[in-house]
Amino acid sequence: MNIIPSEKMRNFTTGIFTELANRKQEAIKQGKDVIDLSVGSPDLPPPAFIVQALVDHARDTTKYGYTLKGTLEFNKAVSYFYRNRYGVQLDADHEVLQLMGSQDGLAHLAMAMIDPGDYVLVPDPGYPIYEASVALAGGNIYPMPLTAENSYLPRLQDIPQEILKKTKMMIISYPGNPVTALADQTFFEQVVEFAQLHNILVVHDFAYSELIFDGNPRISFMSVPGAKEVGIEFNSLSKTFNIAGCRIGYVVGNPDAVNILGTLKSHIDYGIFYPIQKAAELALTSDHSFLQEQVDVYQDRRDALVSGLQRAGWDVPKSAATMFLWAKIPGGWSSREFAFQMIEHGVAVTPGDAFGKQGEGYVRMALVQPAERLAAAAERIQAFLNSKAAPSLIQER
């Protein structure tokens, strides 16, 4: 029997993270120790009170059936979190929707909103699901270049009018992944005005909302006047509370858009395990002291890795947020060549071109190892860069 994938699937290749994992396993089989900085999966444990809540509720054998949707208590917990952390008022009944992680919602959103021929503005470089979801929905992508010269903010004025006439949705993400940049209030205000002018739904991915360093402010897009009228915001407990495997997140904002996505999801899944929902409620309504402690850990890790790389002669800027570094690589290599060579030298990083055309020439490094392992990674990188196999560094950013 000849099994033929759909035309849409024929345009997809094996994900870069799978390829990196395969190469890492080959290196390990050869007896090499590989420090994995490729995948942004938190290595820190969740707070003990979240684990205890999960265990306690899991003992209730009456809660193993379908939940069908998020509990009202969960929605109220999200509303509390947004009011407490970002100064945003949310209607728990109509402006909050529970998701199986923010990626789940982002993957389904285009299916709910986009018709063939519609355009979606996506950041380049940007998280891969943005583009993949639009492709699966039959929509068209218009990449918005994010460059260091423009502080990794899209130049909205450069988007052609003929594209804007066919654009239905725009995706942005600050703090960003992979570029780790922040946006200020002024930029978000410009986005609201732009969306109103062109009748575009703004989708803000806020997954790293609590991993912001050096005292920079936490700015939810929803806190900007007019944002709820033009947009929605995805968030997750995966990075904030280190429960990535539990798969729970949410989308907030425009009630019509939230309802449309909710209608689609009612045909796809049967809800999240009740004990996970209860543990998430507790996390969102806790005193949040854990969050600052976690920021301090990641900031120390960032400083340790950047210092080590600088000693190696690689001038990598300090990230303002997230659990990543975004680094311009030495000249003479493509992003993938550099990343694959680094695995051979005991460090796994993600090539920048996996996130879009503008990512070529960069790699992303995840701060998901203890500081001492990050220091060891920097030493291995230094040894590689000092070897005859490595070309000279480009010092420009």
N, C-alpha and C positions, 0 to 999 in steps of 0.2 A: 504494500500500500504506500502510495506517495503522499506524505503529509506536507502540505504547502501552507506556510504562514501567510497572513494577510499582507497586502501591499504595504500597509503601515509598518508592520513588524519587520518586513524585509529591509527597511531603512535603518533598523536598529542593529547595533553591534554589541558585543559583550562589554559590560560596564568596566571602566578603568579600575574600579576598586577590586573587581574579581580578578582582573589581570595582575594587579599588584599583589594580591593575596597569593595567586599561583606562583609568581616569581619569588615571593617571600618564602613559601613552602619549599621551593626548590633549593633556595639558599640554605635553609635550615637543614634539609636533608644532606647537604654537603658539609654539615657541621658548623655553619656560621651562626653567630648570634646576631639577630637583626632587631634593632630598636625601631619599633613601628610608630612613625609619626604621620601616617597616611590617612587613617580614618578618624573622623571626629566623634568617636564614641567615648563618653566619659569613663575614666578609670577610677574616679573617686566614688566612694560608696554613698548611697542616699543617707539622709539623717536617720538615726536609729528610731525616731518616733514614727517615721513613715513606714519603715519595715515592720514595726510592732503593730501598727494599724492594719497593714496588709495581712499579717498573720492572724490577728484577732478576728477580722471579718471573714477570713477564709475558713475559719472553724464553723461558721454558720452554714450548715449543709442545705438550708432552704434558699441560698443565694447563688446557686449554680445553674440557674436557668437563663434564658435570654433576658437582657435588660432592655433591649429594643432601642433605647436612646439614653441620653444623659439624664441624670436625676436633676430635679429642680434645685436640690441642695448644691450640686456641683456648679450649676449655672450661677447660683448666688455666691458661691466661693470665688468664682472667676470675677464676678462683679466687685466683690470685696477687694480682691487682689489688685484690680485695676484702679479702684478708688484710692487704695492705700499706697500703691507704688507709683502710679502715674497721674493721679488726679483726674481720672476719667470716670464719668458716671455711665453705667450701662444698665439697660433694661434686661434683667435676667430671663424674662420670658421670650423676648423677641430679638435681642441683640447678641445672644451668646449661643453657640452651637458646639457641642462636644464632638471631638474627632479622635480617631485612632492614630494620634500623632499628627503634627502639622503637615508632614509629607503626604499623608493620606488625603487630607483636604485639598492640598495643592494639586495632587495628582488627579482628583476628581473635578476640580473647579472648572477647568476648561471644558470638560465634557458637559457640564451643566450650563455653561455660558456661551460657548463659541460655536458658530456655524461655519461650514466650509466657506472659505473666502474672507472670513473675518481676520483682522490682524491683531496681534498681541505684541506690545512693546516689552522686551525682556532685557535685563542687564547682561552685558558681555564684558568681562566674565561674570557668570552667575551660576547658581546652584542648578545642576543638570535637570531636575524634575520640572523646572519652569518650561524649558523648551520641549522636553519629552511629552509633557501633558498636552501642550498645544498641538504637537504633531499627531498624537493619538486622537485628538478631537477633530482633526482635519482642518485646523486653522493655519494661518501663516504667521511666521515669526519676523519681527523687525528688531534686530539687535541694537541696543543703545550702548555704545562704547563707554566703558569706565576706564579712565586713564589717570595716572598719577598727576599729570599736569592740571587736571580739573578736580583734584581731590576725590577722585572716584565717584563723582556725581555725574549723571547723564546731562548732556546739553540738550534740553528739551527743544530749544529754538532751532536745532539742526534737523529735526525730524521733518521730512517733506510733507507738504499739505496733502498731496495725493494719498500718502500713507495714512495720515490722520483721519481722512474722510472715511476710511475703511477700518479704523482701529476701534475695538470694543473694550479692550482691557490693557492695563499697564501693570507690570510687576516690578516692585522695588524692594530692597532689603537693607535696612540699617539698624544695628550694626550688620555689616555685610559678610557674606561668605561666597567666595574665598577672600575678598579684598580687605576685609576687617575694618572698613571705614565707618565713620559716623556721619550722620546728616544733622544739620541744625534746624531750628524752628523756621528760619527764613526759607530754606529749601523746601520744607514740607508745605509751607504756605504757598509757594510757587506751584507745587504739584497740585494742590487743591484748586487753585485758579486755573491751571492748565486743564485739569479734568473737567471742570465746570464748562470751560470754553468749548471743549471738543466732545463732551458727553462720553467720557471714558471712565470705566470702573477701575479704581486704583486698588491694587492688591499689595499690601505691605507684609512681608515676611519678617517677623519680630522674634525669631527663635532664640536669639542671643541677647534678649532684652536685659538680662541680669548679669552679663559678663562684660562689664564696662569698667575701664581702668582709669587711674590717675585722677579720680574725682570728676570725670566728665559726667554730664547729666544724662539720665535715662529719659528719652523722649519717645513716647508712643505717638504714632501717627494719629491715633484717635483723639489725642489731646489738642490737636490743631483745629481751630474753628472751621467748620464746614466739612471736616474729614468724614464724618459719619454719613453725610449726604452723598459723597462720591466714592466711598471706599470701605474696605474691610481689612482686618489685620489678623494674621495667623500667629499663634504662639504655642508653646509646647512646654511640658514639664520635663522633657528628656534631658536638656542641658542644665536647666535651672535647678532641678532637684535630683539629678543623676538617676532617673528611672527610665532610661531610653528603652529598655526591653519591655516595659509595661505598656508601651504604645498608648499614650493618652495626651491629648492636646485640645485645642479649641480655636474657633474663629469668632471674632467679634466685629460689630460695626453695623453697616447698613442693613436694616431688618429685611428688606426685600431680597438682597443678595444672600443673606444668611438663610432665609427661608427656601430659596431656590436650591442651594447646596444641600440643605437638610432634606428636601424632597427627593433629590437624587439618592442620597445616602440611605433613605428609607427603603430603597429597592436593592441595596447592595449588601448591607451588613445588619446584624442583630444586636448591636450594642457592645459595650465594653464590660468585662467581668466586674461584677458589683464591688468586690473587695478593692479592686484597683481604683474605682471611682471614689470610694470612701477614703482611701489613703491619699488620693489627690486632693480631695476636699480639705483634709487636715493640713496638707502641705501648703495650700493656697491661703489658708486662714491662720497659719502659725505666726509667731512673732517676727519671723524673717531674719533673725540674727544670724542664722546659718548662711544666708546669702552673702553677706559682707565677708564672712570668714572664707567662703569659697572664692570670692573675687581676689582676696589677698593671696590665696594659694596660686591661682592662675597668673596673677601679676608677678609673683616671685618666679614662677616657671618661665614666663616670658622674658624677664630680666636675665635669668640664668642662661637661657639659650641665646638670646641676642648678644650678651657679653661674650659667650664662647665663640660665636660666629665672628664677632668683631675681632677677637684675638686671632682668628684664622685669616683675617684680612677681608672678610666678607661683610660689607656694611649694610646690614639689614635693618630697616626701620622698626621701631617698637610699635606693635599693634595698639590701637586705641581701645580695642574691644575684641570679644570672641575668644575662642580657644585655639587660634591659629596665628601663624606668621605668613605673610605674603612676600616672597623674596625674589628679586631679579637674579637670574642665574648667570654664571660665567658665559662669556661669548664663546662661540664655536660649538655649542651644543644646542640641540632642540630640547624642549622641556622633557619629552619622553626619554630621550637618550640620557639626559642628566639623571632623571629619576631612576631609570633602570640601572645605570652605573652605580648610583648610590646604594641600591640594594646589595649589589656585589660587595660594597664596602661597609655593609652592616647597618645601613639606615634606610628606612622606607619613607619616602615623601610622595606627594601627589603632583604629577605634572600639571602645569597651569592650563594647557590646552584642553584638558578634560572639562574645563568650565567655559570654553568658548574661544573664538579666534583671538580675542584680545589677551587671553591668558598665556599665549605662546611667549616664551622667554622668562617665565616665572615658575616657581613651585610653591605649593602650600605645605606648611609643616604644622601638625597638630600638637598642642601642648598637653598631650594625654599620657605623659610619663612623669615619674617623680623627678625633682630637680637634678638629682645625681645622675639619672639616666640621660637627661637632656644634656648635661655637661659632657657625659661620655659620647653622646651623639655628635656634639660640637667637635670633640677631639677627633672622631673618625672622619668627619667632614673636612677638618683641617688637614688630616693626613692625606685624604684624597686630593684636596686642592693643591697640596704641595708636591703631589706625585707628578711624574712626567706625563701621565695620561691626561691630566687636567689642563685645559687652556687657562690663560690668565683671566682674572676677574674683571668685569666691567664695574666700575665703582659708581656710575650714575644710577639713580633710582628710577 
